[in-house]
């Protein structure tokens, strides 16, 4: 044992030995050996070693964390390559949505899913595609872009572990070495981090925001001048903006970081005159940059797409469902929130109950220590806030619960901290005490805690191990599935040199085909046509928007799962080839089918069948066409009303071809409303439906009853009209209410002029009728952006 420095120095200054003559023959070994002039004392050498260790320790931890990340990455990517034959792929088709946006950005079309489709808000992560685009520009083209995503994932996870280690250092310098194995011990988290999605990069952005926030807190508590605190506040704000741009749910992280920093400034001794004002200023500096990103994104969405919200939020959040009641939305939200908690604790954290719940218990331990309590509060606020937000997303149940994984990562930081506290010898002591000064009882208690912590960690790992094996296998098999179906189908379409592809899952197929696409779900986006919102209204609403696209720009092929889209492929497609997948665990169907598209039923003019000679269309409401509905202030009965249906039926005219039209189901006694232009004088209101039973619809203008529309029940298209009186206001506030049963409102026209007789087909095509009806349809086509 090395003696204390004082004893060593005293021994060095003592006489060499006795001075009496009788001591001349004393053994030389008993005399202290003087140190040479070039050899430093033992205490000094020890201090140098300690200083060298302190200097090298960050490097050692860096290497340790990097080794853990590399080990996990090899496990997952190695398993992938064994199943794919060495080909890079990804376990989720959504990964290739990022790749689509990244490739478009690298080619000079930022914020576009595919070149020529215009601005799209379909990629919820604004920042991640641009980071991927850097790799594309560096030469990571084609499937090698997944290799770049893998490199990004490894570096991002490493950055997260380095910053997360700062929290565990509050327990002791040694404690952070627990973080890498603990954070990478949950297979579902590793699956998401290495998947190629934005999860890993999001943790890196979080680490940057956390590091800047921690620096701000340390500066405030350390008595830094106000100028430095202000500068660090803006740095934390910039990092928070990147974090928000990577995942919008990170608003809870930015808010908690800002609040933590503001509290530290409020308590700072350097702010003597106006601590409250300084704290508010700090909160604003941290929050304003992220708020500006939100405002800019919302304005861009509105300008380019006509929607304030992003396509992903419109398509995925139950709040945007037009048919659900408030109670149904609340029940859905509660069930999803319960699901994400139980799914993680009872499935992803352990293979057997109740071991998964021990993770939550360990994550609560940091509350028991003053050194870590602040971080426990900070991370738990983010965990709870994150889960509360992502549970609004109806997709949170799918994709291996990847939306919840950021919260799982933060939870595991607390678990590692809790384990470190349990095994720490100094936990619960105000001042560190040497081992010699520690009582026997304290030593025994510490030994028991160490044994308990090691046993607990061992049992958690024992019950996680089967899950880890399952996740590695799932990762590899899912990656093979995506390769075998989406990427193969895309390669076939690339060889076919198609013009545009209609898809129902925008991702790998479009990336492999490298052809323009049209996404029926709406994540891809097409100019200002609201396909995302139409998708939640119903397929008929999506087809109404497809009708607005010029025929030359419509998809010439469809590559879809036929079971997803009802009779869409049967009516509008001709089967060309099917691409199956064997042993499917991730794809949306066993077979992706490629069809030759036939949109001829969409190419008819929206003209009433009962148009009279000389009549002109004053206004047209195409019900279930969201663009037409928006222009007319149309409102269908909500909730649980106005469901969209569509038909493709022959025109009720000699030689009539099939015509498509969608409409809304309006139940008896419930009303729909719209604003339409009135005729200059007398005119007619004409409505179209399909009804096998007779139905009567009352028509009101404001509080005034204009009359009724009477439809005779029959198969096929049916139209009824109502004569409009003169003296009506310029804009009609119409309300239509079925009084004796439900009807499907497909179309409403306001007409003027003409004679009191039905026109034959030649009348519809006559010069007067054609001229009257061509202008509205031309506006519909020419209004498309990019034409």
N, C-alpha and C positions, 0 to 999 in steps of 0.2 A: 504494500500500500504506500502511495506517495505521501510523504509527510507534508504538513502545512508549510506554506512559504516561510513563515517566521522561524520555524524550527530549522529549516534547511539553511537559512541565512545565518542563524546562530551557530550551527555546526561548522559552517565554512569559516567563521571568524574565531573559533576556539584554538588554543595552542596545540602544536603538533604532538606533544606528549610531556611526561614529567621531566624536570630539570636536574634531578639528583643523579649522582654517578651510578647509583645502584640500578638505575633504569636503562643504562646504556645497552644492556643485552636483552631487553624486553622484546618479545616477538614483534616483528615489523607489521604483521597482519592486523594487530590490534590497534595500530595507529590509523587515524583518518587519512584517506588518500586525497591529497590536494588536487583540485581540478586544474587542468592545463589552461593556459591563457586563451587558447583558441576554442575550447569546449565550453559552451554556456552551462549555467547551473541547470539542474533537473527541472526546477520549477519553471524556468524560462523556456526550456524545450517543451514542457507540457503546454504552456500558454501558446507557443507557436503552433503546436499540433491542433490545439483547440481552435485557434484562429483559422488555420488551414482547413479544418473540418467545416467550420462555419462558412468559409468562402466556397468550399466545394459542395456543400449540402444542397443548394438549389439545383446544381447540375445533377447531383445524384437523384434527387426527386424527379427532375425532368426525365432522366433516363429510365427511372422506374415506371413513371406514368406512361412514357412512350412505349416501353416494353409491354405493359399491360394492354394498351390500345392495339399494338401490333399483334399480340397474341389473339385477341378477340377478333380482329379484322381477318386474320389468316383463317380462323375457324369458320367464319361465315362465308368469306369470298372463296376460300378453298373448297368448301362444300358446294357452292354455286358452280364453280368451274368443273367439278367432278360430274355434276349432272348435266351441264350444258356443253360438255366437251371442250372446255377452255374458252368459250365465247362469253363476252360480257353481256349481262342482261340485268334485270331488276325484278324484285318480287312484286312490284305494283305497276299497273299500267299508268297510274297517275305520275310516276316518276318521269315518264316520257312527255307528259304535259309540260313539265318544267323544261325538258329538253327542246320541245317545240318552240316555246317562248324564247329560250336561250339562243337557238339557231336563228330565229327571226331577228332577234336583237343584234346578233353578230353580223347579220347580212344587211343591217341598216334599217330594220323595221321594229324598233323597240315597242313593247307593250302590244305586240300582235301575236296571235296564236300561229297563224300562217300568213305569209306575205300576201297582201292584197285584201285581207279581210277587215282591215281597219283596226282601230284601237279596241282592245278588249280588257275588261276587268276580271276575266275569268281566272287568272292566276292570283290566288289570295296572297301569296308571298311576292311582294314587289321586288325585293332585293335579290333573292336567290337566283332567278334566271340570269341576272347580269353577272353574277359571280361565275355561273356555269358558262356564260358567253365568253369569258376570258379564256377558259380552257378550250373552247371551240376555236377561238382565234389563234391559240397557241398550237393547234394541230390535232386536238382531241376530237376528231370528226367521227360521225357515225356512232357505232356502239362504243367506241373508245371514250366518248363523253362520259360514260358510266365509270370508266377508270379515273377520269378527272374528278367525278363526284365522290369516288371512294377515297382519293387523296384528300379532298376537302373534308370529308367526314372524319378521317383520322386526325388531321390537324385541328379541326374544330373540337373534337372530343378532348384532345390533349390540352387545348386552351381552356376548356371548361374545367378540367381536372386541376390545372395550375391555379386558376382563380379560386376554385372551390377549396383548394388546400389552405388558402388564407383563413378560412373560417375554422378549420380544424387546428391551425396553429395556435388558436386561443387556448387549446387544451395543452399543447406542447409541440415542439418542433417535430417530434416523432409521429404525432397523431395523423398528420396528413398522408402518411404512407398507407393508411387504411383505406383512403378514399378510392384509388383506382380499382382495387379488386372488389370493393363493395359496390361502386357505381356501375361496374360492368358485369355484375353477378346476376342481373335479371335478364333473361333471354329476350323477353318481349321488347325491352328498352334497346338492347343491342340490335335487334331486328330492325327497329325503326331508324336507329342512328346510322346503320350501314346500308339502308335500303336505297339511298339516292334521293330520298325526299329531303325537305328543308330542315328536318328535325335536328340534325347534327349542327348545321350552320346556325340554326336558331340558338342552340346552347352556346356557341361561340359568341354570337351577338349578345346573349345574356351575360356571358362572362365579361365581355368588354364593358357593358353597362354596369355590372356589379363592381368591377374593379375601379371604374371612375367614381362610382358612388361611394365606395369604401375609402378611396383617397380623399374625397370631399369631407367625409365624416372625420377621418383622422386629422385632416388639416384644421377643421373647426375645433375639434377637441384639443388639438395641440397648440392652439393660440395663434394660428396663422393670420396674417393681415387680411382685411376685407377684400383687397384686390385679388389676392390669390384664391380666396374662397369663391369670389365671383367667377374667376377664370375656370376653376374646377367645376363650378356649377354648369357653365355653358358646355364644357367637355362632356359632363354627364348627360346633359340634354342631347348633344349630338349622338352619343352612343345610344341613348334611349330612342332617338328617332330611327336609327338603324334597326334596333330591336323591334320597334313597332312595324317598320316596313318589311321585316322578315315574317312576322306573324302578328296580325292585328289584335289577337287576344292578349298580347304582351302589354296592353294598356294597364293591366293590373300590376305588372312588374315595374313599369315606369312610375306609376303613381306611388307604389310602396317605396321605391328607391328615393323618390323626391321627398316623401314624407319623412323618411328616416334621416335624410340629410338636413331637412328643415328643422327637425327636432334637435339635431346636433348643433346647428347654428344658433338656435334659440338658447341653448345652454352654454354656448361658447363665452368665454371670459373676455374675448377680444371685442365683442359687440356689446358696448356698455350703454349707449344712448338709446338705440331703437332695436332691440333684439327681435321684437315681433315683426317689424318691417323687414329686417334682414332675412328672417326665416321665410316670410312670404316671397321675397325676391328670389331666394334660393329655390323654393318650390316652383316658381314660374320659370326660372332658368332651366330646370330639369324637365319641365313639362312642355314648354312652348315649342321646341323643335318637333317633338312627336305630334303635337297638335297641328302644327303647320303641314306635316306630311298628311295627316288625316284630312285637313281642309283641301289641300291640293288634290288629293286622290278623289275626294267626293266631287269637287268641281269638274275635274277631268272626266269622271264617270258621267256626270250630268251633261256636259257639253258634247261628248262623243257618243254616248249610248242612250241618253235620255233618262237614265236612272241615277239616283244619288248613291244607291248601294252597289256593291260589287256583285258580279254574277254569281260567285260562289255563295254569298250570303243569301241572295234571292232564291237560289235553287235548293239550298240545304237547310235553312232555318225554318222551323215550324211556324215561327212568328209571321212568315210571309205566305203561309198557306191560306188561300182565299175561302176555303170551304170549312175549315175547322172552327168550332166554337172556342170561346175563351177557356172554358173548362177543359175541353179536349187538348188545347195547347198546354195548359198547365199540367194536366195529367201526363202528357207526353214528356214534358220537361222533367217532372219529378221522377218518372220511370227511368229516363236516360241518366239522370244524376245518380240514382240508386244503382243503376247498371254499372257505371264506370267505377264506382267505389267497390262494389262486390266483385266485379270481373277482375279487377287488379288484385285485390286482397285474397280472393279465394281461388283464383286461377293462375294469374301470371306470377304471383309471389311465392306460391307453393303448390305442390301437387296434392296436399292433404290439409284439411282443416285441422286445427285453427292456426297453423304455423304462419300463414300469410299475414294474419292480424298482428303478429309479433313485430312486423316491420313498422306498423303505425305506433306501437308502444315504444319501440326504440327511438323513433323519430320525435317522441315527446320528451325523452330524457334531457336534451339540451336546455329545456326550460328550467331544469333544476340547478343549473350552474350560472352564476353571475357572468362568467366569462363568455358564455355562449347564448345567453338568454335573448339578447338583442337579435342575433342571427336566427334564432328559432322563431321569434315573432315575425321577422321579415319573410322567411321562407314559408312559414305556414300561411301567412296572408296570401302569398303568391300561389301556393298550392291550392288553397280553398277557392280563391278568386278565379284561378285558371279553370278548375273543374266546373265552377258555376257558369262560366262563359261557354266552354266547349260543350256543355250539356244542352245548350240551345241548338246545337248542330245535330240534325237527324242522322248524319253519317258517322257519328261518334262510335257507333256500335261496330263499324266495319273497319277493314284495313288493319286488322290486328290491333285495334284501339290506339292507333298511332297518335291521334289527337290528344290523348291524355298523357303521352310519354314525357313531355317537358315537366309536368308535375311529378311524375315518378322519378325523374332525375334529381329534382330538388329534394324530394323526399329521401332519396338514398344519401344525399349529402348529410342530412340530419341523422340518418341511421348510422353512418360512419362516425359522426360526431358523438352520438349516443354511446356507441361501442367504445370509442376512445375514452369517454368520461368514465365508463364502467371500469375499464382496466387501468385507468390513470392512478398512480400512487398518491398524487397530490390533490385529488378531487375532494372538495369540502374543506380544504385548509386555506386560511387567509394568506399564510406565508409558507414558502417551501421549507421543508425540514429534511435534514440529512438522514440517510438510512440509519446511522448509529443512534441518532436522537429519536428515532421512531420507536414507540413502545411496541412491546411484543403483541399486544392485543390489536394494535393498528396494523402490524405486519400480517397477522392472521386474517384480519378483515380484508386487507388488500388482496391476499392470496385467494380468499374465497371469491372476491369480486372478479379477479382475473379468471379463475376457473369457470365462474358463471358466464362471463362474457365470451370466453373461448367456446364453451359448450353451446351457448346460444347461437353464436356465429356458425358453428359447425352444423347444428341442427337446421338452421335456415338454409345453409348451402346444400345439405343433404337432401332437403325437400325441394330445392330449386333445381338441382341437377337434372332430374327428368324433364323439367320444363325447358331447361337450356338445350338439352339434346333435341327435344321436339321443335324448338324454335330454329335451331340450326338446320334441321331437316326441312322444316316448312319454308325457310328462306330459300334453300336450294331448289326445292320442288316448285315453289311459286315462280322463281326466276326461270326455270325450265318451261313452265306453262306459258309464261309471257312470250318467251322466245318461240315456242312451237306454234302459238296461235297468232298473236298480234303481229309479231315481227315477220313471220312467214306470210301472213295475209298482206302486210304492207309491201313486202318484196314482190309478191304477185302483182299487186296493183301498180307498182312502179314499172314492172315489165310491160303492163298493159298500156302505159302512158295515158292514163285517164285524165280528164279535165279537172273534175272536182269530186270529192268523195263525201257522201253523207254517212256520218258515224253517230253512234250513241254513246261512245266512250272515247273522248278525245285524248289520244296518248300515243302508244307505241305504233299503232297502225299508220297514223299520219306521219310520224317521225320516220318510219322505215320507208314509206312510199315517197316521201318528200314531194307531196302534191297538195294543193289547196284542199281544205276540208270545210264541211259544214256540220257543226255539232248540234244535234237535236236537243240534247240536254241543256246546252247553252253556255257551257264553260268556255268554249272556244270563242264564241262571239262572231257576229257578222255585221259590221257597220253599226247602225243604230237600231237594228231590228231586235226586239227584246225576246230572243229565243229562251233565255233563262227563265223569265217570268212566264212565258207561254208554256214552258215545260211543266210547270206546276199547275197550270190551268187544264192541260190535257193535250193529247196528240193533235186534235183538230185545230187548236190554237197555233201549234207549231206549223202545221201545214198551211194555215192562212198566211203566216209570214213567208213561208216558202213561195207562195203564190205571188208575193210582192217582188220577188227576185226576177230579173229579166231572164227569159228562157235560156239564153246563151251562158248565163252564169250559174244556172242550177246544176246540182250534182248530176253527173251522167252515170254514176254507179252508187250503190249503197253497200256498205260493209257493216252489217249489224247482226245482233242476236235476234233471230225471228221471234223468239218467245217473249221478247221485251216489248214488241211494238204491235201486237194484235194483228189486224189484217192489213197493215201498211205494206209489207212485202207482197202480199197476194194481190193487192189492187194496183200498186205502183211499180212493181218490180218483176223481173224475169231472172230466175235463178241461173247463175253461171257456175259457181264452184263453192264448195264448203271447205273450211279449214278446221279440222277437228283438233282436240287436245286430249291427250291420254293421261289419266291419273290427275284430273283437274282438282286443284285446291284453291285457286284464286280467280280464275277467269269467270266472266259472267254467264257463260254457257258452254256446253260441250262442243258446240260448233259455231264458228263465225262464218256467216254466209255472205257471199258477194253476189249482188244482183245488178243487172242492167236496169237503170231507172227509166220509167216512162211517166212523165208529168203532164201528159196531154190533157187530163181532166182539169188541170189548173189553168189551162190557157184560154178558157172561154171568157167572154165579156160578162161583167156583172150587170146584166140587163134583165128587167122583169120579163117573164114569159108573156105576161098579159099587157105588155106595153101597147098603147093605142097609137094609131097613125098620127104623127105630128107631135106626140108628147115628148117632153124633154125632162131629163133628170135634174132636179134642183139640188138634191142632196141624197147621199147614200150612206147608210149605216150597215157595215158588214159585221154582224154580230159574231163574236169569238175572234175577230181580228183585233188584236190588242192595240194596234196603231189606229185603226178606225174608231175603236171604242174610246181611246184617249182623246182623239180629236173631237169627239161628240160628247165628252163628259158622261159616258155611259156608265151606269151602275146596275149590276145584277143583284138580286136578293142575297144577302149574307146573314149568317153563315149557312152552310148546308143548302146552298141553292146556286143556280146558275152553272151547273156542271156542263162541260163542253162535250158535245157529240158531233160527229160528222157523217156525211153520206156522200156517196158517189153513185148518182142515179141518172138515167137518161132524161134528156130534156123532153117535156111534154109537147113536143112539136114534131111535125112530119120530118123524118130523117134526122131527128135530134141525136147528138152524141152525148156521151156520159159527161156529167158535170159534177165537180166537187163543190161542196159548201159545208162549212161548220156552223154550229149554232149553240145556243145555251138552253138548257132544260129549265123552264120556269114552271114551278108547281102552282096549282090552283090557289087563288087567293093571295099570292105573292106578286110583287110588282118589280118591273125593271123600268129604268128611266134613261132618257138621253135628250140632248139638245140638238135640234136640227133646223136648217133654214126653211123658212116658209115660202110658199109660192107667191109670186107677185099678185096674182088674182086667185080665181078658183083653181083648185088642184085636187090631187088624190094622194092618199097614203096607201102604199102597197107593201104587204109583208109576205114573206115566204116561209114555209115550214114543211115538215114531213110528219103527218099524223094519220094513223089508221082509224082514229075515232074522231067524230065531230067535236069541235072545240070553238068556243066563243071568247074573244079577247076584247076587253073594254079599253078604249083609248081616251086619255085625258090630256088636255093642255092646261097645265096648272091645276086649278080646281074645276075647270069646265070640261064636261063630258062631250067629246066630239062624236062619239058613236061607237060601234062595235065592229070587229072583224070576225066574220063567220067562215070557218073552214069546214068543208065537208070531208068527212073521213074517207081516205082512199090511200092506195099504195102509190108511192112516188111523190114527186114535188107537188106542192099545193100552194096556191097564192090566193089572197083575198085583198080587197081594197075598200077604202073608205073615202067618200067625197069630203073634201075640206072646204069650209065656208070662206068667204072673203073676210077681210078685216082682221086677220090674225096678226099677232106680233111678228116682227121680223125674225126672231129666234123662238122656235117652239120648244117649250119645256114639256116634253111628252112623257107620259106614264102609261105603260101597257100592262094590263092585269088579266090573266085568264080567269074566267068566272065559273067555268064548268069542267074543269080538268086541266091537266098540264099540257104545255105545248113546247116545241123546240123552236125558238126564234132564230132563224138563219139570216134573214136580211130584211131591212126596212128601207123603202125609198119614198122620197117626196117628189111628186111629178107635177108638171103644169102644162097647159095647152092640150092640143089634140082633140079628136072627135070622139064621140061616145060609142065606140065600137072597138072590139079587140082586133089587134093587127095580126095578120098572118106572118109567117117566118120572113117572107119577103119584106114586110113592113119593118121588121126589126133591122134588116140589113139595108133598108132604104136610106137614101142620102140624108134625109132629115133625122131619122133615128140614129144613124151611125154618127152623124156629126154631133148630135146631142150627147151621146154616151161615150164617145171616144176621148173627150177631154178629161173626164174624171179618171179613166183608166190610164191615160198617158201620164197624169200626175203621179199615179201610184208607181209607175215604172221609173219615170225620170227622177223621182225624189230619192231614189236609192243612192247613197254616197258612193263615190268612186265610179259612177257611170260616166 
